[in-house]
Amino acid sequence: MAGTNREPSALSRTAAERIGQTVDNRYRIEEVVGIGGLGVVYRAEHTGLRRFVALKLMHDIFADHDELRSRFEREARALSALDHPNIVAITDFGTHQGAPYLAMALIEGQPLSQRLADGPLDVDLAIEILRQVLDALIAAHAAGIVHRDLKPGNIMLEERAGAALRVRIVDFGLAKIADPQAEGAPDATLTKMGTVIGSPSYMAPEQTMAEPADERADLYSLGIILYEMLVGRCPFVNEDKLDTVRAHLTKEVPRPESLRPALALSPALDALVFSALAKSRGDRFASAAAMRAAVDALPVPAATVTEPRDAPVSGETGESPGGPVETEAPGGPGGTQPLPTVQESQESQESQESQESQESQEVEKTREADESRGAPEAATAKLTEANHRGRRASIAALAIAGTLGLGATVLAVAFSGDDGAMQDGAGAYGDDGMMNVGEEELPALDGRPHPYNPLSGEVPEAIMLPFGIVHGGGELNRAQQRQLQEYQNAHQDDARASLILAHDYAQKSWYRDALPRYERAYRIDPGARGNPWMHQDLLRMVAAPTYGNRAMQLVRRIYGAEAIPFIQERLIESGDLDDRERRRLEQLLRRLE
């Protein structure tokens, strides 16, 4: 919000306080390069060798958590296994005051994301960067390492006078390492629990579904980067990151010429771009080597541009065809970000809550006006478009449902003509319109069944269509919501309809309705807390101005300490966290610990 006082997080303050300190008696910290979810990258000097390095030091708050330490150490192992001129080299690894660190070659250059801030690249330069990144991926994949988070912020351009451009991949913190002993490793376990790993704008479709990622996921991400280098923006650009994720699953990639009319791709380059960006991994290049061979076969020139170099790209001003253009901090979504200005005093909790209340007044007034009409009519236009999108996505959604073993084949789908939204208002609300979560209402944390996902097996045919639409990234219309509500009323001991409704509401930011649905699902079946939608949506709602405190209360009551790894993963891996959400998650983490 314009004019809002942006307070640095505890992680940012701690990072600044380390400047001037010496790590492990040999690395003197000079300045902060960037802050990521798992650690801080510093420019540091090796006091014995008088040489500068990039020093990555794990955040103190994570140092005692075995799973996160293991994740940090896996990055060190991944880098140590790679010796390639296009991959940043690790020079040291150790522990300082209980927190692991790794030292890497300090690259004197700029991230590709910074270069792209000025617009599309020259075609020859884009092809050269593509070629060098592919060389790095060939080496990484041959060593059994999948990066899983390729984006412009993780590609460094090293340019020195009189020397050729050198491109290097950095940040293997989310890398998947093929290791027979890694079956129970943190990233494998988290993938099974439904954790989405990667950065939304560059994420392969299978990553958005929390499916295991192989080397072809890296090739999809690189295809997005190539598209951005040529066009000046990503193919899917939305203010809402969830819309971006859904687009990877359901939307066709816009023709590059539709966004940059002066660009004309050769047929070979056109085929290369769209092969890399195929929705199905089986339709992409089989390997980085195969994609590299296609690059070598490109004609010269591979594309032509008839516009002046500084002409604006379509969507560069105002709104693009895909929606408002995203702006990213250096490093891209999910990457290390520059250190915010450090304030001497922290805003008090009372002041923060007062600000939250002011921010939410207009939202709540609008919400109450909508509800007085029996349904959120103000959202009808948005939802009409969303339901058209959901209809287009339904075939893909049902295909997804089929792969999940839902036990039925759907040959035709008849949609209701009623595109309006529906909220039935069920749930325990107080006079203030907030959901009451009483101590007696929820099962005790002790003695509960183990968490599992009720939607991972066969889903009843009566609710399969709504489930397929929501699971595939679409949104439900009124008739489909009513269908779930009728099933829910007829099957009081089945939590699945409540879970589907809750996630649909959460996707639409109807938090008032999503919260009681998740509470209801948990009261019906405490084991349903293993559904990944539940913890992902609740953690996202923690930062909501009006319902954030209630969401935080539900997380504590439903999960307790079980929520700690989910919060840690969101802090580490999510590229869409703003300062407020990070502060709220850190606050919740402290309360649970």
C-alpha positions in Angstrom: 0.0 0.0 0.0 1.4 3.4 -0.9 2.7 5.2 2.0 2.8 2.2 4.3 5.7 2.1 6.7 7.7 -1.0 5.6 9.5 -2.5 8.6 12.3 -4.9 7.9 11.9 -8.5 9.1 13.9 -10.0 11.9 15.9 -11.8 9.3 16.9 -8.5 7.6 17.9 -6.9 10.9 20.0 -9.9 11.9 21.7 -9.9 8.5 22.8 -6.2 8.9 24.1 -6.8 12.4 26.6 -9.3 11.1 28.5 -6.8 9.0 32.0 -6.5 10.4 32.0 -9.9 12.1 34.4 -12.7 11.3 33.0 -16.1 10.5 34.9 -19.2 11.5 38.0 -17.1 12.2 38.7 -16.4 8.5 35.8 -14.7 6.6 35.3 -11.0 7.5 31.8 -9.9 6.4 31.9 -6.7 4.3 28.3 -6.3 3.1 25.0 -8.0 2.4 24.5 -9.2 -1.2 21.1 -10.6 -0.8 18.7 -12.3 1.6 16.9 -15.6 0.8 14.5 -17.7 2.8 17.2 -20.1 4.0 20.2 -17.8 4.5 22.0 -14.6 3.8 24.6 -14.1 1.1 27.4 -11.7 2.0 30.5 -10.3 0.3 33.2 -11.4 2.6 37.0 -11.4 2.6 39.2 -14.4 3.4 41.5 -12.8 5.9 44.4 -15.2 5.2 44.2 -15.2 1.4 43.1 -11.6 1.0 40.5 -12.8 -1.5 36.8 -11.9 -1.6 34.2 -14.7 -1.7 30.4 -14.9 -1.6 29.6 -16.3 1.8 26.1 -17.9 2.4 25.3 -18.2 6.1 22.1 -20.0 7.3 19.7 -17.9 9.3 20.1 -18.5 13.0 16.4 -19.3 13.6 16.8 -22.4 11.4 20.1 -23.6 12.7 18.6 -26.1 15.2 16.2 -27.7 12.6 17.7 -30.8 11.2 15.6 -30.9 8.1 16.6 -27.3 7.1 20.2 -27.9 7.9 20.1 -30.9 5.7 18.6 -28.8 2.9 21.5 -26.3 3.3 24.1 -29.1 3.3 22.5 -30.6 0.2 23.2 -27.4 -1.7 26.8 -27.6 -0.6 26.9 -31.2 -1.8 25.3 -30.3 -5.1 27.8 -27.6 -5.8 30.8 -29.7 -4.7 29.8 -32.4 -7.1 29.9 -29.9 -10.0 33.0 -28.6 -11.6 31.9 -26.6 -14.6 32.7 -23.1 -15.9 29.0 -22.2 -16.1 28.2 -23.2 -12.5 29.3 -21.1 -9.5 32.1 -22.9 -7.7 32.1 -23.8 -4.0 35.3 -23.1 -2.2 34.6 -24.0 1.5 31.9 -25.3 3.8 31.7 -25.2 7.6 29.8 -24.2 10.7 29.9 -20.9 12.6 28.3 -20.6 16.0 26.1 -23.6 15.2 24.9 -22.3 11.8 26.3 -23.9 8.6 27.9 -21.7 5.9 29.3 -22.2 2.5 31.8 -20.0 0.6 31.5 -19.6 -3.2 33.4 -17.8 -5.9 32.3 -14.1 -5.9 30.9 -13.2 -9.3 31.6 -9.7 -10.5 28.6 -9.2 -12.7 24.8 -8.8 -12.6 21.9 -11.2 -12.6 20.0 -11.7 -15.8 16.9 -10.3 -14.0 18.7 -6.9 -13.8 19.6 -6.9 -17.4 16.0 -7.8 -18.4 14.7 -4.9 -16.4 15.8 -2.8 -19.4 13.7 -4.9 -21.8 14.3 -7.7 -24.3 17.8 -8.7 -25.2 19.4 -8.8 -28.6 18.6 -12.1 -30.2 22.3 -13.2 -30.5 22.9 -12.4 -26.9 19.8 -14.3 -25.8 20.9 -17.4 -27.8 24.4 -17.2 -26.3 23.0 -17.1 -22.8 20.7 -20.0 -23.6 23.6 -22.0 -25.0 25.8 -21.5 -21.8 22.9 -22.3 -19.4 22.3 -25.5 -21.3 25.9 -26.4 -21.0 25.6 -26.0 -17.3 22.4 -28.1 -17.2 24.0 -30.9 -19.2 26.7 -31.2 -16.5 24.2 -30.9 -13.6 21.8 -33.4 -15.0 24.6 -35.8 -15.8 25.5 -35.6 -12.0 21.9 -36.4 -11.1 21.1 -32.9 -10.0 17.9 -31.0 -11.1 18.0 -27.3 -10.2 14.2 -26.8 -9.9 14.4 -23.1 -9.5 15.9 -21.7 -12.7 15.0 -18.0 -13.2 16.8 -14.9 -14.3 17.7 -14.1 -10.7 19.7 -17.3 -10.5 21.6 -16.7 -13.7 24.7 -14.4 -13.4 26.3 -12.5 -16.3 30.0 -12.0 -15.8 31.4 -9.4 -18.2 35.0 -8.2 -18.0 36.8 -5.9 -20.3 38.5 -7.8 -23.1 36.8 -11.1 -22.1 33.9 -13.0 -23.6 30.6 -13.1 -21.7 30.5 -15.9 -19.1 27.2 -17.1 -17.8 26.9 -19.0 -14.5 24.0 -20.6 -12.6 23.8 -20.0 -8.9 21.6 -20.9 -6.0 21.1 -24.7 -5.8 19.2 -24.5 -2.6 16.1 -26.2 -4.1 18.1 -28.7 -6.1 17.0 -32.3 -6.3 19.9 -34.7 -6.0 19.6 -38.3 -7.2 20.8 -40.2 -4.2 19.8 -43.7 -3.2 20.0 -42.6 0.4 17.8 -39.6 -0.2 14.5 -41.4 -0.2 13.6 -39.8 3.1 15.4 -36.6 2.5 13.5 -33.4 3.3 12.7 -32.4 -0.3 11.4 -35.9 -1.1 9.2 -35.9 2.0 7.9 -32.4 1.3 7.0 -33.2 -2.3 4.9 -36.2 -1.1 3.1 -33.8 1.3 2.2 -31.6 -1.6 4.7 -28.8 -1.2 5.1 -26.7 -4.4 8.7 -26.0 -5.0 9.9 -23.3 -7.4 9.1 -19.7 -8.4 5.6 -19.1 -9.9 6.6 -17.3 -13.1 9.1 -19.9 -14.1 7.6 -23.1 -12.7 6.9 -26.2 -14.8 3.3 -27.4 -14.8 4.2 -30.6 -12.9 5.9 -28.5 -10.2 2.6 -26.5 -9.7 0.9 -29.8 -9.0 3.7 -30.8 -6.5 4.7 -33.7 -8.6 8.3 -34.9 -8.7 10.4 -32.8 -11.1 13.0 -34.3 -13.4 15.4 -32.5 -15.8 12.6 -31.6 -18.2 11.2 -29.2 -15.5 14.5 -27.3 -15.8 14.1 -27.1 -19.6 10.6 -25.7 -19.2 11.9 -23.0 -16.8 14.7 -22.2 -19.3 12.0 -22.0 -22.1 10.2 -19.3 -20.0 13.6 -17.5 -19.6 14.3 -17.7 -23.3 10.8 -16.3 -24.0 11.4 -13.4 -21.6 14.8 -12.7 -23.2 13.2 -12.5 -26.6 9.9 -10.8 -25.8 10.7 -8.7 -22.7 8.3 -10.4 -20.3 7.2 -13.8 -19.3 4.3 -15.5 -21.1 2.1 -15.6 -18.0 2.0 -12.3 -16.1 -0.6 -11.7 -13.3 -0.9 -9.8 -10.1 -2.1 -12.9 -8.4 0.6 -15.6 -8.2 -2.1 -18.3 -8.0 -3.4 -17.1 -11.4 0.2 -17.4 -12.8 0.4 -21.0 -11.4 -2.9 -21.9 -13.0 -1.8 -20.4 -16.3 1.1 -22.8 -16.5 -1.5 -25.6 -16.3 -4.3 -24.4 -18.4 -3.4 -21.5 -20.7 -1.8 -21.6 -24.1 1.5 -19.7 -24.4 0.9 -16.4 -26.2 2.6 -16.1 -29.6 5.8 -14.1 -29.0 4.8 -11.8 -32.0 1.5 -11.0 -30.3 3.4 -9.3 -27.4 6.3 -7.9 -29.5 5.0 -7.4 -33.1 8.3 -6.4 -34.5 9.9 -9.8 -33.5 9.9 -12.5 -36.2 11.2 -15.9 -35.1 12.6 -18.3 -37.5 10.6 -21.6 -37.8 13.4 -23.4 -36.0 13.6 -21.0 -33.1 9.8 -20.9 -32.9 9.7 -24.8 -32.6 12.4 -24.7 -30.0 10.6 -22.2 -27.8 7.3 -24.1 -27.9 8.9 -27.5 -27.5 10.5 -26.3 -24.3 7.2 -24.9 -23.1 5.0 -27.9 -23.8 2.5 -28.6 -20.9 3.3 -32.3 -20.9 6.9 -33.1 -20.0 6.8 -35.9 -22.6 6.4 -33.4 -25.3 9.4 -31.4 -24.3 13.1 -32.0 -25.2 14.1 -35.3 -23.7 17.3 -33.8 -22.3 19.4 -30.6 -22.1 21.7 -32.1 -24.6 18.8 -32.5 -27.1 17.8 -28.9 -26.6 21.5 -27.8 -27.0 21.6 -29.7 -30.3 18.5 -27.8 -31.4 20.2 -24.5 -30.5 23.3 -25.4 -32.5 21.0 -26.1 -35.5 19.4 -22.7 -35.4 19.9 -20.5 -38.5 21.7 -17.2 -38.4 19.9 -15.0 -37.7 17.6 -17.1 -35.6 15.1 -14.2 -35.4 14.8 -10.6 -36.7 13.6 -7.5 -35.1 12.4 -4.5 -37.1 11.6 -2.1 -34.2 14.0 0.4 -32.7 15.9 -1.2 -29.8 14.2 1.1 -27.2 10.7 0.6 -28.5 8.3 -0.6 -25.7 7.1 -4.1 -25.5 3.4 -4.7 -25.6 2.2 -4.5 -22.0 5.2 -2.6 -20.8 3.0 0.4 -20.0 -0.5 0.1 -18.6 -1.8 -3.4 -18.6 -0.5 -6.3 -20.7 -2.8 -8.7 -22.5 -2.2 -11.1 -19.6 -2.9 -8.6 -16.9 -0.8 -6.1 -15.0 2.9 -6.6 -15.5 4.6 -8.1 -12.5 7.5 -6.3 -11.0 10.2 -8.3 -9.2 12.9 -7.5 -6.8 16.4 -8.3 -8.1 16.8 -12.0 -7.9 13.3 -12.7 -9.2 10.5 -14.3 -7.2 11.8 -16.6 -4.5 15.4 -15.5 -4.9 17.7 -13.5 -2.7 16.5 -9.9 -2.4 18.3 -6.7 -1.5 18.3 -5.7 2.2 15.5 -3.3 3.1 16.4 -0.1 5.0 16.9 -1.0 8.7 14.9 1.0 11.1 16.2 1.6 14.6 12.9 0.9 16.3 10.3 -1.8 15.6 6.7 -0.9 15.2 4.7 -1.9 18.2 2.2 -4.7 17.9 -0.7 -2.4 18.8 0.3 0.0 16.0 0.5 -2.8 13.6 -2.9 -4.1 14.4 -4.3 -0.6 14.2 -2.9 -0.3 10.7 -4.3 -3.7 9.7 -7.7 -2.6 10.9 -7.5 0.6 8.8 -6.4 -1.3 5.8 -9.3 -3.7 6.1 -12.2 -1.3 6.8 -13.1 -0.7 3.2 -12.8 -4.4 2.3 -15.1 -5.4 5.2 -17.6 -2.7 4.3 -17.8 -3.9 0.8 -18.0 -7.5 1.9 -20.9 -6.7 4.3 -22.8 -4.9 1.6 -22.4 -7.8 -0.8 -23.6 -10.3 1.9 -26.7 -8.1 2.6 -27.7 -8.9 -1.0 -27.4 -12.6 -0.3 -24.3 -13.2 -2.5 -21.1 -11.3 -3.3 -22.6 -9.6 -6.4 -19.6 -7.2 -6.6 -17.5 -10.2 -7.5 -19.9 -11.5 -10.2 -18.1 -10.0 -13.2 -14.7 -11.3 -12.0 -16.2 -14.7 -11.4 -18.0 -14.8 -14.7 -14.6 -14.5 -16.4 -13.1 -16.9 -13.9 -15.8 -19.5 -14.6 -15.1 -19.2 -18.4 -11.5 -19.9 -17.5 -12.6 -22.8 -15.3 -14.7 -24.2 -18.2 -11.7 -24.0 -20.5 -9.6 -25.7 -17.9 -12.2 -28.4 -17.1 -11.0 -30.9 -19.7 -7.5 -30.7 -18.3 -8.8 -30.9 -14.8 -10.8 -34.0 -15.6 -7.7 -35.5 -17.2 -5.9 -34.8 -14.0 -8.7 -36.4 -12.0 -8.3 -39.5 -14.1 -4.7 -39.8 -13.3 -5.5 -39.6 -9.6 -7.6 -42.8 -9.8 -11.0 -41.2 -9.2 -12.8 -44.2 -10.4 -14.9 -42.9 -13.3 -14.7 -41.8 -16.9 -16.4 -38.5 -17.9 -17.4 -38.4 -21.5 -19.2 -35.1 -21.5 -19.6 -32.2 -19.1 -22.7 -30.0 -18.9 -22.2 -26.7 -17.1 -24.8 -24.7 -15.4 -25.7 -21.4 -17.0 -25.6 -19.8 -13.6 -22.2 -18.3 -13.3 -22.9 -16.5 -10.0 -21.1 -17.3 -6.9 -22.7 -18.7 -3.8 -21.9 -18.6 -0.1 -24.2 -20.3 2.3 -22.8 -18.6 5.4 -22.4 -21.8 7.4 -19.9 -21.7 10.2 -19.6 -20.4 13.7 -19.4 -16.6 13.6 -19.5 -14.1 16.3 -21.3 -10.8 16.3 -18.2 -9.2 14.8 -18.5 -11.4 11.7 -15.4 -13.3 12.8 -15.3 -17.1 13.2 -15.1 -18.3 16.8 -12.7 -21.1 17.4 -13.4 -22.2 20.9 -11.2 -24.6 22.9 -14.0 -27.1 23.1 -14.8 -27.1 19.4 -11.7 -28.7 18.0 -10.2 -32.1 18.9 -7.3 -32.1 21.3 -3.8 -32.3 19.7 -3.0 -35.4 21.7 -4.2 -38.8 20.5 -5.3 -37.7 17.0 -4.9 -39.9 14.0 -1.9 -39.4 11.8 -2.4 -36.8 9.1 -3.4 -38.0 5.6 -5.0 -36.5 2.5 -8.6 -37.6 2.1 -8.5 -36.4 -1.5 -5.5 -38.5 -2.6 -7.5 -41.7 -3.3 -10.8 -42.3 -5.0 -13.3 -39.4 -4.9 -17.0 -40.1 -5.1 -18.5 -39.5 -8.5 -21.0 -37.0 -7.0 -18.2 -34.6 -6.3 -15.6 -35.6 -8.8 -16.4 -32.8 -11.3 -16.0 -30.0 -8.8 -12.9 -31.6 -7.4 -11.4 -31.9 -10.9 -12.1 -28.3 -11.7 -10.6 -27.0 -8.4 -7.7 -29.4 -8.6 -6.9 -28.3 -12.1 -6.9 -24.6 -11.2 -10.4 -23.6 -12.2 -13.1 -21.9 -10.0 -16.5 -23.2 -9.2 -19.8 -21.6 -10.1 -22.9 -21.5 -7.9 -24.3 -24.8 -9.2 -21.1 -26.6 -8.5 -20.7 -25.1 -5.1 -24.3 -26.2 -4.3 -23.5 -29.7 -5.5 -20.7 -29.9 -2.9 -22.9 -28.4 -0.2 -25.6 -31.0 -0.9 -23.1 -33.8 -0.7 -21.7 -32.3 2.5 -25.1 -32.2 4.1 -25.9 -35.8 3.1 -22.5 -37.1 4.3 -21.9 -35.5 7.6 -18.9 -37.8 8.3 -17.1 -37.0 5.1 -14.6 -34.1 5.1 -13.9 -34.1 1.4 -16.6 -31.7 0.2 -15.6 -29.2 2.9 -12.0 -29.4 1.8 -12.9 -28.7 -1.9 -15.2 -25.8 -1.0 -12.6 -24.3 1.4 -9.9 -24.3 -1.2 -12.3 -22.8 -3.8 -13.2 -20.1 -1.4 -9.5 -19.5 -0.5 -8.6 -19.2 -4.2 -11.2 -16.4 -4.5 -9.9 -14.7 -1.4 -13.2 -15.4 0.4 -11.4 -16.0 3.6 -14.6 -15.5 5.8 -16.0 -18.6 4.1 -12.8 -20.7 3.7 -11.9 -20.6 7.4 -15.1 -22.4 8.7 -14.9 -24.9 5.9 -11.4 -25.9 6.9 -12.5 -26.0 10.6 -15.4 -28.2 9.7 -13.3 -30.6 7.7 -10.9 -30.9 10.7 -13.7 -31.5 13.2 -15.2 -34.2 11.0 -11.8 -35.9 10.5 -8.7 -34.6 12.4 -6.5 -36.7 10.0 -7.7 -34.4 7.2 -5.1 -31.9 8.3 -2.8 -33.8 6.0 -4.5 -32.3 3.0 -1.9 -29.9 1.5 -4.6 -27.3 0.5 -5.4 -26.8 4.2 -2.0 -25.9 5.5 -1.1 -23.9 2.3 -4.3 -21.8 2.4 -4.3 -21.2 6.1 -0.7 -20.0 6.0 -1.5 -17.7 3.2 -4.5 -16.3 5.1 -2.3 -15.6 8.2 -1.3 -12.3 6.5 -4.9 -11.3 5.6 -5.8 -7.9 7.2 -9.2 -8.9 8.5 -8.9 -12.7 9.1 -5.2 -13.1 9.7 -5.5 -13.5 13.4 -8.2 -16.1 13.1 -6.2 -18.0 10.5 -3.2 -18.0 12.8 -5.4 -19.3 15.7 -6.6 -22.1 13.5 -3.1 -23.1 12.5 -2.1 -23.3 16.2 -5.2 -25.2 17.1 -5.2 -27.7 14.2 -1.5 -28.3 13.7 0.4 -27.1 16.7 4.1 -28.0 16.3 3.3 -29.9 13.1 3.0 -26.6 11.3 6.6 -25.7 11.9 8.1 -27.4 8.8 5.3 -26.0 6.6 6.0 -22.4 7.9 9.8 -22.9 7.4 9.2 -24.1 3.9 7.0 -21.2 3.0 9.6 -18.8 4.4 12.3 -20.5 2.4 10.7 -21.4 -0.9 7.9 -19.0 -1.7 8.7 -16.2 -4.1 5.6 -14.2 -3.4 6.1 -13.2 0.2 5.9 -9.5 1.0 7.3 -8.0 4.2 4.0 -8.2 6.1 3.5 -11.9 5.3 7.1 -12.7 6.3 6.7 -10.9 9.6 3.4 -12.7 10.3 4.9 -16.1 9.6 7.9 -15.4 11.7 5.6 -14.4 14.5 3.6 -17.6 14.2 6.8 -19.7 14.1 8.0 -18.1 17.3 4.7 -18.9 19.0 4.8 -22.5 17.9 8.4 -23.0 19.0 
